[in-house]
Amino acid sequence: MMDDSGGGGAVPEETLRRVAVPVLVLDGGDSPAWMRDVAARTAELLPAGTHRTLPGQTHDVAADALAPVLSEFLTT
C-alpha cells in the first residue's frame, strides 16, 4: 500500500486486511497529498484502523502535536 510511485515498499492490501489489532494511522496536514491519501487508504483497509490528520504537520511531526493523539488512542 505505501508507495510513492518511485517503486518503494508497497504492502499488499491482503496483508493489511489481516491485521487483527487496532492501528492508528497518522498523516500531517502539510504533507504531500500522496502521503495523506496512502494514510487514509491504509486505515480503510485495516479492520480496526483509525485515521487522523495532524493539522499543520509534515512527515517530520512535532512531539507536542503527536503526544495527545497517541495518548488518546492508547487510552481508549
PDB file of N, CA, C, O and CB in Angstrom:
ATOM      1  N   MET A   1       0.814  -1.190   0.000  1.00  0.00           N
ATOM      2  CA  MET A   1       0.000   0.000   0.000  1.00  0.00           C
ATOM      3  C   MET A   1       0.856   1.251   0.000  1.00  0.00           C
ATOM      4  O   MET A   1       0.542   2.185  -0.738  1.00  0.00           O
ATOM      5  CB  MET A   1      -0.925   0.000   1.187  1.00  0.00           C
ATOM      6  N   MET A   2       1.912   1.320   0.781  1.00  0.00           N
ATOM      7  CA  MET A   2       2.724   2.531   0.867  1.00  0.00           C
ATOM      8  C   MET A   2       3.690   2.568  -0.297  1.00  0.00           C
ATOM      9  O   MET A   2       4.659   1.810  -0.336  1.00  0.00           O
ATOM     10  CB  MET A   2       3.486   2.600   2.208  1.00  0.00           C
ATOM     11  N   ASP A   3       3.428   3.439  -1.232  1.00  0.00           N
ATOM     12  CA  ASP A   3       4.291   3.527  -2.402  1.00  0.00           C
ATOM     13  C   ASP A   3       4.179   4.930  -2.966  1.00  0.00           C
ATOM     14  O   ASP A   3       3.076   5.403  -3.239  1.00  0.00           O
ATOM     15  CB  ASP A   3       3.915   2.459  -3.473  1.00  0.00           C
ATOM     16  N   ASP A   4       5.294   5.591  -3.142  1.00  0.00           N
ATOM     17  CA  ASP A   4       5.303   6.974  -3.621  1.00  0.00           C
ATOM     18  C   ASP A   4       5.520   7.062  -5.123  1.00  0.00           C
ATOM     19  O   ASP A   4       5.987   8.085  -5.623  1.00  0.00           O
ATOM     20  CB  ASP A   4       6.376   7.765  -2.908  1.00  0.00           C
ATOM     21  N   SER A   5       5.190   6.018  -5.833  1.00  0.00           N
ATOM     22  CA  SER A   5       5.367   5.925  -7.285  1.00  0.00           C
ATOM     23  C   SER A   5       6.825   5.792  -7.681  1.00  0.00           C
ATOM     24  O   SER A   5       7.135   5.736  -8.871  1.00  0.00           O
ATOM     25  CB  SER A   5       4.769   7.137  -7.961  1.00  0.00           C
ATOM     26  N   GLY A   6       7.715   5.742  -6.721  1.00  0.00           N
ATOM     27  CA  GLY A   6       9.123   5.559  -7.019  1.00  0.00           C
ATOM     28  C   GLY A   6       9.556   4.116  -6.826  1.00  0.00           C
ATOM     29  O   GLY A   6      10.752   3.824  -6.833  1.00  0.00           O
ATOM     30  N   GLY A   7       8.602   3.211  -6.655  1.00  0.00           N
ATOM     31  CA  GLY A   7       8.936   1.806  -6.503  1.00  0.00           C
ATOM     32  C   GLY A   7       9.289   1.421  -5.081  1.00  0.00           C
ATOM     33  O   GLY A   7       9.970   0.418  -4.867  1.00  0.00           O
ATOM     34  N   GLY A   8       8.835   2.204  -4.094  1.00  0.00           N
ATOM     35  CA  GLY A   8       9.151   1.948  -2.687  1.00  0.00           C
ATOM     36  C   GLY A   8       8.554   0.663  -2.172  1.00  0.00           C
ATOM     37  O   GLY A   8       8.213  -0.225  -2.954  1.00  0.00           O
ATOM     38  N   GLY A   9       8.425   0.554  -0.884  1.00  0.00           N
ATOM     39  CA  GLY A   9       7.979  -0.681  -0.244  1.00  0.00           C
ATOM     40  C   GLY A   9       6.480  -0.778  -0.103  1.00  0.00           C
ATOM     41  O   GLY A   9       5.931  -0.388   0.928  1.00  0.00           O
ATOM     42  N   ALA A  10       5.822  -1.274  -1.089  1.00  0.00           N
ATOM     43  CA  ALA A  10       4.371  -1.446  -1.035  1.00  0.00           C
ATOM     44  C   ALA A  10       3.997  -2.610  -0.134  1.00  0.00           C
ATOM     45  O   ALA A  10       4.667  -3.643  -0.137  1.00  0.00           O
ATOM     46  CB  ALA A  10       3.802  -1.665  -2.437  1.00  0.00           C
ATOM     47  N   VAL A  11       2.928  -2.448   0.638  1.00  0.00           N
ATOM     48  CA  VAL A  11       2.394  -3.515   1.475  1.00  0.00           C
ATOM     49  C   VAL A  11       1.134  -4.037   0.787  1.00  0.00           C
ATOM     50  O   VAL A  11       0.218  -3.259   0.516  1.00  0.00           O
ATOM     51  CB  VAL A  11       2.089  -3.011   2.945  1.00  0.00           C
ATOM     52  N   PRO A  12       1.070  -5.327   0.501  1.00  0.00           N
ATOM     53  CA  PRO A  12      -0.117  -5.872  -0.164  1.00  0.00           C
ATOM     54  C   PRO A  12      -1.397  -5.618   0.640  1.00  0.00           C
ATOM     55  O   PRO A  12      -1.406  -5.758   1.863  1.00  0.00           O
ATOM     56  CB  PRO A  12       0.057  -7.371  -0.394  1.00  0.00           C
ATOM     57  N   GLU A  13      -2.453  -5.251  -0.043  1.00  0.00           N
ATOM     58  CA  GLU A  13      -3.725  -4.976   0.626  1.00  0.00           C
ATOM     59  C   GLU A  13      -4.211  -6.167   1.433  1.00  0.00           C
ATOM     60  O   GLU A  13      -4.779  -5.997   2.512  1.00  0.00           O
ATOM     61  CB  GLU A  13      -4.777  -4.585  -0.390  1.00  0.00           C
ATOM     62  N   GLU A  14      -3.991  -7.385   0.913  1.00  0.00           N
ATOM     63  CA  GLU A  14      -4.445  -8.566   1.658  1.00  0.00           C
ATOM     64  C   GLU A  14      -3.759  -8.668   3.017  1.00  0.00           C
ATOM     65  O   GLU A  14      -4.354  -9.144   3.984  1.00  0.00           O
ATOM     66  CB  GLU A  14      -4.184  -9.839   0.847  1.00  0.00           C
ATOM     67  N   THR A  15      -2.518  -8.224   3.086  1.00  0.00           N
ATOM     68  CA  THR A  15      -1.786  -8.241   4.352  1.00  0.00           C
ATOM     69  C   THR A  15      -2.416  -7.270   5.335  1.00  0.00           C
ATOM     70  O   THR A  15      -2.602  -7.605   6.505  1.00  0.00           O
ATOM     71  CB  THR A  15      -0.304  -7.891   4.131  1.00  0.00           C
ATOM     72  N   LEU A  16      -2.743  -6.082   4.878  1.00  0.00           N
ATOM     73  CA  LEU A  16      -3.370  -5.096   5.759  1.00  0.00           C
ATOM     74  C   LEU A  16      -4.713  -5.588   6.275  1.00  0.00           C
ATOM     75  O   LEU A  16      -5.056  -5.354   7.434  1.00  0.00           O
ATOM     76  CB  LEU A  16      -3.549  -3.768   5.029  1.00  0.00           C
ATOM     77  N   ARG A  17      -5.463  -6.256   5.443  1.00  0.00           N
ATOM     78  CA  ARG A  17      -6.787  -6.753   5.835  1.00  0.00           C
ATOM     79  C   ARG A  17      -6.716  -7.834   6.918  1.00  0.00           C
ATOM     80  O   ARG A  17      -7.720  -8.129   7.566  1.00  0.00           O
ATOM     81  CB  ARG A  17      -7.512  -7.302   4.619  1.00  0.00           C
ATOM     82  N   ARG A  18      -5.543  -8.418   7.111  1.00  0.00           N
ATOM     83  CA  ARG A  18      -5.387  -9.480   8.118  1.00  0.00           C
ATOM     84  C   ARG A  18      -4.847  -8.972   9.458  1.00  0.00           C
ATOM     85  O   ARG A  18      -4.712  -9.761  10.392  1.00  0.00           O
ATOM     86  CB  ARG A  18      -4.462 -10.553   7.586  1.00  0.00           C
ATOM     87  N   VAL A  19      -4.543  -7.709   9.576  1.00  0.00           N
ATOM     88  CA  VAL A  19      -4.019  -7.162  10.837  1.00  0.00           C
ATOM     89  C   VAL A  19      -5.160  -7.133  11.845  1.00  0.00           C
ATOM     90  O   VAL A  19      -6.185  -6.490  11.617  1.00  0.00           O
ATOM     91  CB  VAL A  19      -3.406  -5.722  10.635  1.00  0.00           C
ATOM     92  N   ALA A  20      -4.979  -7.828  12.953  1.00  0.00           N
ATOM     93  CA  ALA A  20      -6.070  -8.028  13.912  1.00  0.00           C
ATOM     94  C   ALA A  20      -6.074  -7.061  15.085  1.00  0.00           C
ATOM     95  O   ALA A  20      -6.985  -7.114  15.910  1.00  0.00           O
ATOM     96  CB  ALA A  20      -6.010  -9.408  14.438  1.00  0.00           C
ATOM     97  N   VAL A  21      -5.112  -6.202  15.183  1.00  0.00           N
ATOM     98  CA  VAL A  21      -5.042  -5.279  16.317  1.00  0.00           C
ATOM     99  C   VAL A  21      -5.421  -3.867  15.876  1.00  0.00           C
ATOM    100  O   VAL A  21      -5.304  -3.536  14.696  1.00  0.00           O
ATOM    101  CB  VAL A  21      -3.627  -5.286  16.939  1.00  0.00           C
ATOM    102  N   PRO A  22      -5.875  -3.032  16.815  1.00  0.00           N
ATOM    103  CA  PRO A  22      -6.165  -1.644  16.465  1.00  0.00           C
ATOM    104  C   PRO A  22      -4.888  -0.924  16.019  1.00  0.00           C
ATOM    105  O   PRO A  22      -3.821  -1.087  16.612  1.00  0.00           O
ATOM    106  CB  PRO A  22      -6.807  -0.908  17.663  1.00  0.00           C
ATOM    107  N   VAL A  23      -5.028  -0.131  14.966  1.00  0.00           N
ATOM    108  CA  VAL A  23      -3.888   0.598  14.406  1.00  0.00           C
ATOM    109  C   VAL A  23      -4.294   2.045  14.192  1.00  0.00           C
ATOM    110  O   VAL A  23      -5.355   2.330  13.636  1.00  0.00           O
ATOM    111  CB  VAL A  23      -3.403  -0.044  13.069  1.00  0.00           C
ATOM    112  N   LEU A  24      -3.445   2.951  14.637  1.00  0.00           N
ATOM    113  CA  LEU A  24      -3.629   4.378  14.397  1.00  0.00           C
ATOM    114  C   LEU A  24      -2.725   4.777  13.239  1.00  0.00           C
ATOM    115  O   LEU A  24      -1.507   4.612  13.309  1.00  0.00           O
ATOM    116  CB  LEU A  24      -3.315   5.224  15.682  1.00  0.00           C
ATOM    117  N   VAL A  25      -3.318   5.299  12.182  1.00  0.00           N
ATOM    118  CA  VAL A  25      -2.567   5.744  11.011  1.00  0.00           C
ATOM    119  C   VAL A  25      -2.657   7.264  10.983  1.00  0.00           C
ATOM    120  O   VAL A  25      -3.747   7.832  10.904  1.00  0.00           O
ATOM    121  CB  VAL A  25      -3.121   5.101   9.671  1.00  0.00           C
ATOM    122  N   LEU A  26      -1.507   7.910  11.050  1.00  0.00           N
ATOM    123  CA  LEU A  26      -1.463   9.371  11.088  1.00  0.00           C
ATOM    124  C   LEU A  26      -0.840   9.937   9.835  1.00  0.00           C
ATOM    125  O   LEU A  26      -0.002   9.306   9.192  1.00  0.00           O
ATOM    126  CB  LEU A  26      -0.696   9.848  12.303  1.00  0.00           C
ATOM    127  N   ASP A  27      -1.265  11.135   9.502  1.00  0.00           N
ATOM    128  CA  ASP A  27      -0.578  11.905   8.471  1.00  0.00           C
ATOM    129  C   ASP A  27      -0.548  13.362   8.918  1.00  0.00           C
ATOM    130  O   ASP A  27      -1.291  13.780   9.806  1.00  0.00           O
ATOM    131  CB  ASP A  27      -1.280  11.751   7.074  1.00  0.00           C
ATOM    132  N   GLY A  28       0.321  14.107   8.282  1.00  0.00           N
ATOM    133  CA  GLY A  28       0.416  15.534   8.560  1.00  0.00           C
ATOM    134  C   GLY A  28      -0.371  16.315   7.527  1.00  0.00           C
ATOM    135  O   GLY A  28      -0.271  16.040   6.331  1.00  0.00           O
ATOM    136  N   GLY A  29      -1.145  17.274   7.971  1.00  0.00           N
ATOM    137  CA  GLY A  29      -1.946  18.079   7.069  1.00  0.00           C
ATOM    138  C   GLY A  29      -1.141  18.843   6.040  1.00  0.00           C
ATOM    139  O   GLY A  29      -1.666  19.225   4.995  1.00  0.00           O
ATOM    140  N   ASP A  30       0.143  19.072   6.331  1.00  0.00           N
ATOM    141  CA  ASP A  30       1.019  19.764   5.394  1.00  0.00           C
ATOM    142  C   ASP A  30       1.918  18.810   4.622  1.00  0.00           C
ATOM    143  O   ASP A  30       2.822  19.248   3.911  1.00  0.00           O
ATOM    144  CB  ASP A  30       1.863  20.770   6.128  1.00  0.00           C
ATOM    145  N   SER A  31       1.679  17.514   4.755  1.00  0.00           N
ATOM    146  CA  SER A  31       2.434  16.518   3.995  1.00  0.00           C
ATOM    147  C   SER A  31       1.917  16.490   2.562  1.00  0.00           C
ATOM    148  O   SER A  31       0.819  16.975   2.288  1.00  0.00           O
ATOM    149  CB  SER A  31       2.321  15.108   4.649  1.00  0.00           C
ATOM    150  N   PRO A  32       2.703  15.924   1.646  1.00  0.00           N
ATOM    151  CA  PRO A  32       2.228  15.812   0.262  1.00  0.00           C
ATOM    152  C   PRO A  32       0.919  15.018   0.190  1.00  0.00           C
ATOM    153  O   PRO A  32       0.669  14.126   1.001  1.00  0.00           O
ATOM    154  CB  PRO A  32       3.301  15.143  -0.618  1.00  0.00           C
ATOM    155  N   ALA A  33       0.105  15.361  -0.787  1.00  0.00           N
ATOM    156  CA  ALA A  33      -1.204  14.728  -0.949  1.00  0.00           C
ATOM    157  C   ALA A  33      -1.093  13.209  -1.049  1.00  0.00           C
ATOM    158  O   ALA A  33      -1.937  12.495  -0.509  1.00  0.00           O
ATOM    159  CB  ALA A  33      -1.902  15.278  -2.187  1.00  0.00           C
ATOM    160  N   TRP A  34      -0.060  12.703  -1.736  1.00  0.00           N
ATOM    161  CA  TRP A  34       0.032  11.252  -1.891  1.00  0.00           C
ATOM    162  C   TRP A  34       0.237  10.557  -0.548  1.00  0.00           C
ATOM    163  O   TRP A  34      -0.246   9.442  -0.351  1.00  0.00           O
ATOM    164  CB  TRP A  34       1.172  10.895  -2.841  1.00  0.00           C
ATOM    165  N   MET A  35       0.953  11.208   0.386  1.00  0.00           N
ATOM    166  CA  MET A  35       1.142  10.613   1.716  1.00  0.00           C
ATOM    167  C   MET A  35      -0.175  10.575   2.471  1.00  0.00           C
ATOM    168  O   MET A  35      -0.495   9.579   3.119  1.00  0.00           O
ATOM    169  CB  MET A  35       2.194  11.397   2.524  1.00  0.00           C
ATOM    170  N   ARG A  36      -0.939  11.657   2.390  1.00  0.00           N
ATOM    171  CA  ARG A  36      -2.225  11.704   3.072  1.00  0.00           C
ATOM    172  C   ARG A  36      -3.190  10.675   2.479  1.00  0.00           C
ATOM    173  O   ARG A  36      -3.938  10.024   3.208  1.00  0.00           O
ATOM    174  CB  ARG A  36      -2.825  13.114   2.983  1.00  0.00           C
ATOM    175  N   ASP A  37      -3.167  10.538   1.169  1.00  0.00           N
ATOM    176  CA  ASP A  37      -4.037   9.553   0.508  1.00  0.00           C
ATOM    177  C   ASP A  37      -3.681   8.128   0.926  1.00  0.00           C
ATOM    178  O   ASP A  37      -4.568   7.321   1.203  1.00  0.00           O
ATOM    179  CB  ASP A  37      -3.935   9.690  -1.019  1.00  0.00           C
ATOM    180  N   VAL A  38      -2.396   7.819   0.971  1.00  0.00           N
ATOM    181  CA  VAL A  38      -1.957   6.476   1.372  1.00  0.00           C
ATOM    182  C   VAL A  38      -2.331   6.203   2.822  1.00  0.00           C
ATOM    183  O   VAL A  38      -2.753   5.096   3.155  1.00  0.00           O
ATOM    184  CB  VAL A  38      -0.433   6.320   1.178  1.00  0.00           C
ATOM    185  N   ALA A  39      -2.183   7.198   3.685  1.00  0.00           N
ATOM    186  CA  ALA A  39      -2.554   7.009   5.091  1.00  0.00           C
ATOM    187  C   ALA A  39      -4.042   6.708   5.222  1.00  0.00           C
ATOM    188  O   ALA A  39      -4.428   5.791   5.947  1.00  0.00           O
ATOM    189  CB  ALA A  39      -2.191   8.256   5.917  1.00  0.00           C
ATOM    190  N   ALA A  40      -4.872   7.466   4.532  1.00  0.00           N
ATOM    191  CA  ALA A  40      -6.315   7.254   4.604  1.00  0.00           C
ATOM    192  C   ALA A  40      -6.692   5.876   4.062  1.00  0.00           C
ATOM    193  O   ALA A  40      -7.495   5.167   4.669  1.00  0.00           O
ATOM    194  CB  ALA A  40      -7.056   8.350   3.826  1.00  0.00           C
ATOM    195  N   ARG A  41      -6.121   5.500   2.936  1.00  0.00           N
ATOM    196  CA  ARG A  41      -6.435   4.198   2.332  1.00  0.00           C
ATOM    197  C   ARG A  41      -5.955   3.050   3.216  1.00  0.00           C
ATOM    198  O   ARG A  41      -6.638   2.034   3.345  1.00  0.00           O
ATOM    199  CB  ARG A  41      -5.797   4.086   0.936  1.00  0.00           C
ATOM    200  N   THR A  42      -4.794   3.210   3.818  1.00  0.00           N
ATOM    201  CA  THR A  42      -4.268   2.187   4.722  1.00  0.00           C
ATOM    202  C   THR A  42      -5.228   1.967   5.876  1.00  0.00           C
ATOM    203  O   THR A  42      -5.548   0.825   6.205  1.00  0.00           O
ATOM    204  CB  THR A  42      -2.878   2.585   5.252  1.00  0.00           C
ATOM    205  N   ALA A  43      -5.691   3.042   6.493  1.00  0.00           N
ATOM    206  CA  ALA A  43      -6.632   2.922   7.609  1.00  0.00           C
ATOM    207  C   ALA A  43      -7.929   2.259   7.166  1.00  0.00           C
ATOM    208  O   ALA A  43      -8.518   1.489   7.925  1.00  0.00           O
ATOM    209  CB  ALA A  43      -6.928   4.298   8.209  1.00  0.00           C
ATOM    210  N   GLU A  44      -8.383   2.548   5.943  1.00  0.00           N
ATOM    211  CA  GLU A  44      -9.603   1.915   5.421  1.00  0.00           C
ATOM    212  C   GLU A  44      -9.450   0.401   5.305  1.00  0.00           C
ATOM    213  O   GLU A  44     -10.390  -0.345   5.577  1.00  0.00           O
ATOM    214  CB  GLU A  44      -9.962   2.502   4.054  1.00  0.00           C
ATOM    215  N   LEU A  45      -8.287  -0.040   4.908  1.00  0.00           N
ATOM    216  CA  LEU A  45      -8.057  -1.469   4.691  1.00  0.00           C
ATOM    217  C   LEU A  45      -7.860  -2.247   5.987  1.00  0.00           C
ATOM    218  O   LEU A  45      -8.131  -3.447   6.032  1.00  0.00           O
ATOM    219  CB  LEU A  45      -6.854  -1.662   3.807  1.00  0.00           C
ATOM    220  N   LEU A  46      -7.400  -1.592   7.025  1.00  0.00           N
ATOM    221  CA  LEU A  46      -7.182  -2.249   8.311  1.00  0.00           C
ATOM    222  C   LEU A  46      -8.517  -2.489   8.997  1.00  0.00           C
ATOM    223  O   LEU A  46      -9.303  -1.552   9.132  1.00  0.00           O
ATOM    224  CB  LEU A  46      -6.254  -1.405   9.213  1.00  0.00           C
ATOM    225  N   PRO A  47      -8.800  -3.705   9.431  1.00  0.00           N
ATOM    226  CA  PRO A  47     -10.079  -3.990  10.079  1.00  0.00           C
ATOM    227  C   PRO A  47     -10.364  -3.089  11.292  1.00  0.00           C
ATOM    228  O   PRO A  47     -11.514  -2.731  11.543  1.00  0.00           O
ATOM    229  CB  PRO A  47     -10.111  -5.435  10.510  1.00  0.00           C
ATOM    230  N   ALA A  48      -9.333  -2.734  12.024  1.00  0.00           N
ATOM    231  CA  ALA A  48      -9.503  -1.860  13.188  1.00  0.00           C
ATOM    232  C   ALA A  48      -8.622  -0.626  13.026  1.00  0.00           C
ATOM    233  O   ALA A  48      -7.953  -0.199  13.967  1.00  0.00           O
ATOM    234  CB  ALA A  48      -9.157  -2.613  14.508  1.00  0.00           C
ATOM    235  N   GLY A  49      -8.631  -0.059  11.815  1.00  0.00           N
ATOM    236  CA  GLY A  49      -7.800   1.104  11.532  1.00  0.00           C
ATOM    237  C   GLY A  49      -8.502   2.406  11.854  1.00  0.00           C
ATOM    238  O   GLY A  49      -9.701   2.559  11.619  1.00  0.00           O
ATOM    239  N   THR A  50      -7.747   3.331  12.390  1.00  0.00           N
ATOM    240  CA  THR A  50      -8.217   4.684  12.671  1.00  0.00           C
ATOM    241  C   THR A  50      -7.271   5.642  11.978  1.00  0.00           C
ATOM    242  O   THR A  50      -6.053   5.506  12.090  1.00  0.00           O
ATOM    243  CB  THR A  50      -8.293   4.969  14.214  1.00  0.00           C
ATOM    244  N   HIS A  51      -7.819   6.603  11.269  1.00  0.00           N
ATOM    245  CA  HIS A  51      -7.002   7.586  10.557  1.00  0.00           C
ATOM    246  C   HIS A  51      -7.217   8.957  11.162  1.00  0.00           C
ATOM    247  O   HIS A  51      -8.347   9.379  11.407  1.00  0.00           O
ATOM    248  CB  HIS A  51      -7.337   7.601   9.049  1.00  0.00           C
ATOM    249  N   ARG A  52      -6.121   9.638  11.397  1.00  0.00           N
ATOM    250  CA  ARG A  52      -6.173  11.023  11.896  1.00  0.00           C
ATOM    251  C   ARG A  52      -5.163  11.853  11.129  1.00  0.00           C
ATOM    252  O   ARG A  52      -4.087  11.373  10.772  1.00  0.00           O
ATOM    253  CB  ARG A  52      -5.887  11.091  13.436  1.00  0.00           C
ATOM    254  N   THR A  53      -5.518  13.091  10.881  1.00  0.00           N
ATOM    255  CA  THR A  53      -4.610  14.059  10.258  1.00  0.00           C
ATOM    256  C   THR A  53      -4.201  15.064  11.317  1.00  0.00           C
ATOM    257  O   THR A  53      -5.039  15.585  12.052  1.00  0.00           O
ATOM    258  CB  THR A  53      -5.276  14.774   9.031  1.00  0.00           C
ATOM    259  N   LEU A  54      -2.911  15.330  11.388  1.00  0.00           N
ATOM    260  CA  LEU A  54      -2.383  16.310  12.333  1.00  0.00           C
ATOM    261  C   LEU A  54      -2.227  17.630  11.596  1.00  0.00           C
ATOM    262  O   LEU A  54      -1.298  17.782  10.803  1.00  0.00           O
ATOM    263  CB  LEU A  54      -1.021  15.840  12.950  1.00  0.00           C
ATOM    264  N   PRO A  55      -3.113  18.589  11.840  1.00  0.00           N
ATOM    265  CA  PRO A  55      -3.066  19.861  11.132  1.00  0.00           C
ATOM    266  C   PRO A  55      -1.729  20.575  11.326  1.00  0.00           C
ATOM    267  O   PRO A  55      -1.166  20.575  12.421  1.00  0.00           O
ATOM    268  CB  PRO A  55      -4.201  20.754  11.596  1.00  0.00           C
ATOM    269  N   GLY A  56      -1.234  21.178  10.259  1.00  0.00           N
ATOM    270  CA  GLY A  56      -0.008  21.964  10.337  1.00  0.00           C
ATOM    271  C   GLY A  56       1.266  21.143  10.425  1.00  0.00           C
ATOM    272  O   GLY A  56       2.351  21.708  10.565  1.00  0.00           O
ATOM    273  N   GLN A  57       1.162  19.826  10.348  1.00  0.00           N
ATOM    274  CA  GLN A  57       2.338  18.963  10.479  1.00  0.00           C
ATOM    275  C   GLN A  57       2.727  18.383   9.121  1.00  0.00           C
ATOM    276  O   GLN A  57       1.908  18.270   8.209  1.00  0.00           O
ATOM    277  CB  GLN A  57       2.069  17.825  11.491  1.00  0.00           C
ATOM    278  N   THR A  58       3.994  18.024   9.022  1.00  0.00           N
ATOM    279  CA  THR A  58       4.509  17.326   7.861  1.00  0.00           C
ATOM    280  C   THR A  58       4.876  15.917   8.295  1.00  0.00           C
ATOM    281  O   THR A  58       4.439  15.446   9.345  1.00  0.00           O
ATOM    282  CB  THR A  58       5.731  18.069   7.240  1.00  0.00           C
ATOM    283  N   HIS A  59       5.686  15.247   7.476  1.00  0.00           N
ATOM    284  CA  HIS A  59       6.164  13.912   7.839  1.00  0.00           C
ATOM    285  C   HIS A  59       7.066  13.980   9.070  1.00  0.00           C
ATOM    286  O   HIS A  59       7.221  12.993   9.788  1.00  0.00           O
ATOM    287  CB  HIS A  59       6.921  13.268   6.659  1.00  0.00           C
ATOM    288  N   ASP A  60       7.649  15.134   9.305  1.00  0.00           N
ATOM    289  CA  ASP A  60       8.511  15.369  10.470  1.00  0.00           C
ATOM    290  C   ASP A  60       7.658  16.037  11.555  1.00  0.00           C
ATOM    291  O   ASP A  60       7.787  17.234  11.812  1.00  0.00           O
ATOM    292  CB  ASP A  60       9.767  16.265  10.093  1.00  0.00           C
ATOM    293  N   VAL A  61       6.802  15.257  12.174  1.00  0.00           N
ATOM    294  CA  VAL A  61       5.805  15.776  13.112  1.00  0.00           C
ATOM    295  C   VAL A  61       6.436  16.196  14.442  1.00  0.00           C
ATOM    296  O   VAL A  61       7.372  15.561  14.929  1.00  0.00           O
ATOM    297  CB  VAL A  61       4.724  14.727  13.360  1.00  0.00           C
ATOM    298  N   ALA A  62       5.910  17.265  15.010  1.00  0.00           N
ATOM    299  CA  ALA A  62       6.375  17.765  16.300  1.00  0.00           C
ATOM    300  C   ALA A  62       5.815  16.890  17.421  1.00  0.00           C
ATOM    301  O   ALA A  62       4.658  16.472  17.372  1.00  0.00           O
ATOM    302  CB  ALA A  62       5.958  19.247  16.501  1.00  0.00           C
ATOM    303  N   ALA A  63       6.633  16.622  18.416  1.00  0.00           N
ATOM    304  CA  ALA A  63       6.226  15.758  19.527  1.00  0.00           C
ATOM    305  C   ALA A  63       4.993  16.301  20.241  1.00  0.00           C
ATOM    306  O   ALA A  63       4.131  15.524  20.652  1.00  0.00           O
ATOM    307  CB  ALA A  63       7.373  15.603  20.521  1.00  0.00           C
ATOM    308  N   ASP A  64       4.894  17.620  20.397  1.00  0.00           N
ATOM    309  CA  ASP A  64       3.745  18.180  21.113  1.00  0.00           C
ATOM    310  C   ASP A  64       2.446  18.061  20.315  1.00  0.00           C
ATOM    311  O   ASP A  64       1.366  18.150  20.898  1.00  0.00           O
ATOM    312  CB  ASP A  64       4.005  19.639  21.446  1.00  0.00           C
ATOM    313  N   ALA A  65       2.523  17.864  19.016  1.00  0.00           N
ATOM    314  CA  ALA A  65       1.338  17.609  18.205  1.00  0.00           C
ATOM    315  C   ALA A  65       0.979  16.129  18.217  1.00  0.00           C
ATOM    316  O   ALA A  65      -0.193  15.766  18.117  1.00  0.00           O
ATOM    317  CB  ALA A  65       1.560  18.087  16.768  1.00  0.00           C
ATOM    318  N   LEU A  66       1.976  15.291  18.339  1.00  0.00           N
ATOM    319  CA  LEU A  66       1.782  13.848  18.289  1.00  0.00           C
ATOM    320  C   LEU A  66       1.327  13.260  19.628  1.00  0.00           C
ATOM    321  O   LEU A  66       0.465  12.382  19.657  1.00  0.00           O
ATOM    322  CB  LEU A  66       3.061  13.181  17.851  1.00  0.00           C
ATOM    323  N   ALA A  67       1.893  13.732  20.717  1.00  0.00           N
ATOM    324  CA  ALA A  67       1.655  13.139  22.035  1.00  0.00           C
ATOM    325  C   ALA A  67       0.179  13.046  22.423  1.00  0.00           C
ATOM    326  O   ALA A  67      -0.253  11.976  22.852  1.00  0.00           O
ATOM    327  CB  ALA A  67       2.380  13.932  23.070  1.00  0.00           C
ATOM    328  N   PRO A  68      -0.612  14.106  22.296  1.00  0.00           N
ATOM    329  CA  PRO A  68      -2.014  13.970  22.736  1.00  0.00           C
ATOM    330  C   PRO A  68      -2.826  12.992  21.889  1.00  0.00           C
ATOM    331  O   PRO A  68      -3.734  12.337  22.400  1.00  0.00           O
ATOM    332  CB  PRO A  68      -2.689  15.321  22.711  1.00  0.00           C
ATOM    333  N   VAL A  69      -2.507  12.890  20.608  1.00  0.00           N
ATOM    334  CA  VAL A  69      -3.228  11.975  19.731  1.00  0.00           C
ATOM    335  C   VAL A  69      -2.877  10.532  20.088  1.00  0.00           C
ATOM    336  O   VAL A  69      -3.759   9.676  20.164  1.00  0.00           O
ATOM    337  CB  VAL A  69      -2.899  12.265  18.246  1.00  0.00           C
ATOM    338  N   LEU A  70      -1.607  10.268  20.303  1.00  0.00           N
ATOM    339  CA  LEU A  70      -1.186   8.933  20.739  1.00  0.00           C
ATOM    340  C   LEU A  70      -1.784   8.567  22.089  1.00  0.00           C
ATOM    341  O   LEU A  70      -2.274   7.454  22.282  1.00  0.00           O
ATOM    342  CB  LEU A  70       0.332   8.855  20.813  1.00  0.00           C
ATOM    343  N   SER A  71      -1.740   9.502  23.008  1.00  0.00           N
ATOM    344  CA  SER A  71      -2.281   9.262  24.345  1.00  0.00           C
ATOM    345  C   SER A  71      -3.767   8.905  24.281  1.00  0.00           C
ATOM    346  O   SER A  71      -4.211   7.966  24.941  1.00  0.00           O
ATOM    347  CB  SER A  71      -2.072  10.497  25.233  1.00  0.00           C
ATOM    348  N   GLU A  72      -4.527   9.649  23.492  1.00  0.00           N
ATOM    349  CA  GLU A  72      -5.953   9.368  23.342  1.00  0.00           C
ATOM    350  C   GLU A  72      -6.185   7.978  22.756  1.00  0.00           C
ATOM    351  O   GLU A  72      -7.033   7.229  23.241  1.00  0.00           O
ATOM    352  CB  GLU A  72      -6.613  10.426  22.457  1.00  0.00           C
ATOM    353  N   PHE A  73      -5.432   7.637  21.714  1.00  0.00           N
ATOM    354  CA  PHE A  73      -5.594   6.339  21.064  1.00  0.00           C
ATOM    355  C   PHE A  73      -5.245   5.201  22.011  1.00  0.00           C
ATOM    356  O   PHE A  73      -5.942   4.187  22.054  1.00  0.00           O
ATOM    357  CB  PHE A  73      -4.725   6.259  19.811  1.00  0.00           C
ATOM    358  N   LEU A  74      -4.188   5.364  22.756  1.00  0.00           N
ATOM    359  CA  LEU A  74      -3.700   4.283  23.620  1.00  0.00           C
ATOM    360  C   LEU A  74      -4.513   4.117  24.907  1.00  0.00           C
ATOM    361  O   LEU A  74      -4.399   3.090  25.576  1.00  0.00           O
ATOM    362  CB  LEU A  74      -2.257   4.532  23.973  1.00  0.00           C
ATOM    363  N   THR A  75      -5.318   5.101  25.255  1.00  0.00           N
ATOM    364  CA  THR A  75      -6.074   5.008  26.495  1.00  0.00           C
ATOM    365  C   THR A  75      -7.564   4.800  26.263  1.00  0.00           C
ATOM    366  O   THR A  75      -8.336   4.784  27.222  1.00  0.00           O
ATOM    367  CB  THR A  75      -5.861   6.246  27.314  1.00  0.00           C
ATOM    368  N   THR A  76      -7.981   4.642  25.022  1.00  0.00           N
ATOM    369  CA  THR A  76      -9.414   4.417  24.765  1.00  0.00           C
ATOM    370  C   THR A  76      -9.644   2.993  24.335  1.00  0.00           C
ATOM    371  O   THR A  76     -10.782   2.604  24.072  1.00  0.00           O
ATOM    372  CB  THR A  76      -9.946   5.383  23.692  1.00  0.00           C
TER     373      THR A  76
END
